[in-house]
Amino acid sequence: MSLYSTFTSDKELETKGVAIDYGDFEIVLARAGGANHNFAKVANAKIKPYRRMMEAGTVPPELDNKLTAEIYAHSVVLGWRTKVDGEFVEGIEGPDGELIPPTRENIIKTLIDLPDLLAEIVRQAQDLALFKEEEREEDLGNS
């Protein structure tokens, strides 16, 4: 594989997103960076009031998680579907098992409530391979 094919992603996938299937739910993620310029714009705006704390390394973990959840809800998480009767429908399974709309507020709350899910989304959204068309086709068995 050449240098350019190794480090070149599909800009359309980076902005329009890819669906990550977790079995009972799937989340459509844009890339955290790359062609998704909205990510940097949102991150800079959310972080600006806390920049000095960040530089000093004094951001409490709860605030760090909240800011990350807000940044990702506003710039990376493009859709959320949950399986109901074998079919994916728009919505998030709430803590009581009821389906709630995938609004930014509900996405933020879910990501704050489930920090391991937030960490997984951060990891996936930064994975260059996820946003390379040829590798997605291989993963889907279409090569």
N, C-alpha and C positions, 0 to 999 in steps of 0.2 A: 504494500500500500504506500502511495506517495505521501510526501509531506503535506501537500495541500488537501488531498482527500482525507488524510488523517485528522486535520484540524479545521475542516470546512463543514459548517452545518447548513441546514436548510432554513433560510431566513423566514420563510413562510411558516414553517413549523414552530419556530421560536416565538412568533407573534400570535399565531392563531391557536397554538397549543396542540398538545397530544393527550389522549385519554390514557390514564393509568388505571388499570382494572385491578381492584382489590377483592374481587369475588362478589361480595354483597353490595359494593358501591364502587363508583369510579369517579375520578376527579380529572378534569381537563386542566392541564398546566401549560402556561407559557414558560419560556426560559427565563431564569433569573439572570438577566444580562443579555449579552449578544445583541441581536436585532431588537429585542424588547427594551427600547429606550425608556418606556414608561416605568420600568423597574427602578432605574437609577433616579429618575425624576421624583417618584414617590418616596423612595428611600431617603433621598437628600432632604425632602420636605419634612418627613416624619422624624428624622434624626437631628435636624438642625437645632432644635431647642435643647438637646441633650449632648451636643458635640463635646463640650468641655468635660462632662462626666465620662464620656466614652474615652476621650484622650487620657483622662486620669485613671481609667480603669475602675471607676466607682459606680457603674450602673448596676443596680440590684437585678438579680436574675428574673424577678417577676416583671420588671419594666422591660428588660431585654426581650423576654418572650412576648409581651404585649406589643412592643414595637414591631417585632418580626412578624407576628400574626397580622397586624394591620398592614404592613408593607406587602406581604404575600396576598392577603385578601383583596387588596386594591390593585395589584399589578401582575400577579402570577396565576392565582386560582381563577380560571375562566368559567368553570362549570362544575356542577356536583350532581351526580345522579345516584339513586339508591334503588336496589332491586326490590320490586314489589310484585308478587305473584309471577316471578320468573322474568320480568321485564324491567329494564331501567327506566325510572321516571325522575324528573327533576325534583330534587329535594335532598335533605340531610336527615339522617336518623338522629333524633334528639335523644337526650338522656333517658327519657321515659319510653323510648321506642317509637314515638309518633314521628311522622314525617313533617319536617319544617321547611319553609322555603329557603333556597340557597342565597339569601341576601348577604351583603357584605357583613352586616352586624352578626348574623347567625354563623357565618364562616369564621369570623374573628372569635366569637365565643367558643365555637367548637375547637378551634386550634389552640386557644388558651386552655380550655378544659383538658385537651389531649396533647400534651407537649411532645410525646413520642411520635404522634402523627405529624405534628408541625415539623419536627426534625426530619422525618421521612420525606415530607414535601420539599423541604429545603434541599435535601440531598438529591432528590429526583430532578428538581428544577435547575440544578447546577450541573447535571450530568450531560456533557456534550453529546455522548452517544445517543441519548434519547431523542435528540433533535437532528439526527442525520438520517435522511430518507432511506439510503441503502441499508443501514443497519436496522431500521424499523421494518423494512420489507423482509429482511432475513428473520427477524424476531417473529413476524407474522407468518412465516413459512412461504413467502411469495418469491423467494430468490430463484 
